[in-house]
Amino acid sequence: LVKIVDRYGKQHADDRKALDLQSEAPKYGSHHELLELVESKLVESNSDVSVDSLVQLENHLETALSVTRARKTELLLKLVDSLKEKEKLLKEENQGLASQ
């Protein structure tokens, strides 16, 4: 469990950078809207879709994914902290009961 938490801690730093990038960038809409936009660009095969447009969409999707990972990691670390606190309280309670 400690290895997993350490790994998530390291990943969290990378994901926080992604969050900072996303806050500086203009709002692109929800993940669902981004996916619909990509799908519509790909379905329009008979029209010219520029490579730059596809690269830009790919960057938007990567940013959205990084933000999602960062949020997930943040929530997981909060959960681990709360479980550690609960474990500490239970140990104290167990020691109190054992001393009686």
C-alpha positions as CSV (number, residue, x, y, z in Angstrom):
1,L,0.0,0.0,0.0
2,V,2.9,2.4,0.8
3,K,4.4,1.8,-2.7
4,I,1.1,2.6,-4.3
5,V,0.6,5.8,-2.3
6,D,4.2,6.9,-3.1
7,R,3.6,6.2,-6.8
8,Y,0.4,8.2,-6.7
9,G,2.1,11.0,-4.9
10,K,4.7,11.2,-7.7
11,Q,2.0,11.1,-10.4
12,H,0.1,13.7,-8.5
13,A,2.9,16.2,-9.0
14,D,2.8,15.7,-12.7
15,D,-1.0,15.9,-12.8
16,R,-0.9,19.2,-10.8
17,K,1.2,20.6,-13.6
18,A,-1.5,19.6,-16.0
19,L,-4.1,21.3,-13.9
20,D,-2.0,24.5,-14.0
21,L,-1.8,24.3,-17.7
22,Q,-5.6,23.8,-18.0
23,S,-6.3,26.7,-15.8
24,E,-4.2,29.0,-18.1
25,A,-5.8,27.6,-21.2
26,P,-9.2,28.7,-22.5
27,K,-12.1,26.5,-21.5
28,Y,-12.7,23.8,-24.0
29,G,-15.9,22.4,-22.6
30,S,-16.7,19.1,-21.0
31,H,-15.1,15.8,-21.9
32,H,-18.3,14.8,-23.6
33,E,-18.3,17.9,-25.8
34,L,-14.7,17.3,-26.7
35,L,-15.5,13.8,-27.8
36,E,-18.4,14.9,-29.8
37,L,-16.3,17.5,-31.5
38,V,-13.6,14.9,-32.4
39,E,-16.3,12.5,-33.7
40,S,-17.8,15.2,-35.9
41,K,-14.4,16.0,-37.3
42,L,-13.7,12.4,-38.1
43,V,-17.2,11.7,-39.5
44,E,-16.7,14.6,-42.0
45,S,-14.4,12.5,-44.1
46,N,-15.6,14.1,-47.3
47,S,-14.5,17.5,-46.1
48,D,-11.0,18.6,-45.5
49,V,-10.0,18.3,-41.9
50,S,-6.6,19.9,-41.3
51,V,-3.9,18.1,-39.5
52,D,-3.5,21.2,-37.3
53,S,-7.1,20.9,-36.3
54,L,-6.7,17.2,-35.3
55,V,-3.5,18.0,-33.4
56,Q,-5.3,20.7,-31.5
57,L,-8.2,18.4,-30.6
58,E,-5.7,15.7,-29.5
59,N,-4.0,18.3,-27.2
60,H,-7.4,19.3,-25.7
61,L,-8.2,15.7,-25.1
62,E,-4.8,15.0,-23.5
63,T,-5.3,18.0,-21.2
64,A,-8.8,16.9,-20.2
65,L,-7.5,13.4,-19.4
66,S,-4.6,14.9,-17.3
67,V,-7.0,17.0,-15.4
68,T,-9.3,14.0,-14.7
69,R,-6.3,12.0,-13.5
70,A,-5.2,14.8,-11.3
71,R,-8.6,15.1,-9.7
72,K,-8.8,11.3,-9.2
73,T,-5.3,11.3,-7.6
74,E,-6.3,14.2,-5.3
75,L,-9.4,12.4,-4.1
76,L,-7.5,9.2,-3.6
77,L,-4.8,11.0,-1.5
78,K,-7.6,12.6,0.6
79,L,-9.1,9.2,1.2
80,V,-5.8,7.7,2.2
81,D,-5.2,10.6,4.7
82,S,-8.6,10.1,6.2
83,L,-8.1,6.4,6.5
84,K,-4.7,7.0,8.2
85,E,-6.4,9.3,10.7
86,K,-9.1,6.7,11.4
87,E,-6.4,4.1,11.9
88,K,-4.6,6.4,14.4
89,L,-7.9,6.9,16.3
90,L,-8.6,3.2,16.4
91,K,-5.1,2.4,17.6
92,E,-5.5,5.0,20.4
93,E,-8.9,3.6,21.3
94,N,-7.5,0.0,21.3
95,Q,-4.7,1.1,23.6
96,G,-7.1,2.7,26.0
97,L,-9.3,-0.4,26.0
98,A,-6.2,-2.7,26.5
99,S,-5.0,-0.6,29.5
100,Q,-8.4,-1.0,31.2
